[in-house]
Amino acid sequence: MGFTHFDEHGNAVMVDVSGKLVTSRTAEARGRIHVSREILEAVLNRNIKKGDVLTVAQVAGIMGAKKTSELIPMCHLLTLNSVKAYFEIDEERSDIIAHCTVSVDGKTGVEMEALTGVSTALLTVYDMCKAIDKKMVIGDIHLVSKSGGKSGEFYYESQ
């Protein structure tokens, strides 16, 4: 399959979805931020001066998903049905894992919205905790699953 965001002359274009059918589509993305033990304890005890990190980052993840078309040039503006952002804590590894699930009834998928939601949530954790320690590492951001649309189902299988 070729790239869809270029025309026959090599110019960048937004994909024309006018001929596509509206279908229910869902995507889930995940990523993590590795933090120091000091940060992890402060987050869990809600002892960060800027506020409740996970609640603020959850809202940021939702907002990020909603604003994806403003950040990623060729993304379509979508009226999302649902955005869910949440976290799990891996205390052994000192990681905060962000999840974002997005759904839409539309002509194009929501993978980018889910990925942007996770990225925004993790960046917010970094922003709120950087006064304690700037050596946090964000990574492993990936699509976990998607459903709907012409390409059908996708499930990430770790290597």
Sequence and secondary structure as in RCSB ss.txt:
>XXXX:A:sequence
MGFTHFDEHGNAVMVDVSGKLVTSRTAEARGRIHVSREILEAVLNRNIKKGDVLTVAQVAGIMGAKKTSELIPMC
HLLTLNSVKAYFEIDEERSDIIAHCTVSVDGKTGVEMEALTGVSTALLTVYDMCKAIDKKMVIGDIHLVSKSGGK
SGEFYYESQ
>XXXX:A:secstr
   SSB TTS B     TTS  EEEEEEEEEEEE  HHHHHHHHTT  TT  HHHHHHHHHHHHHHTHHHHSTT 
     SEEEEEEEEETTTTEEEEEEEEEEEESS  HHHHHHHHHHHHHHHHHHHTTT S  EEEEEEEEEEE ST
T  EE    
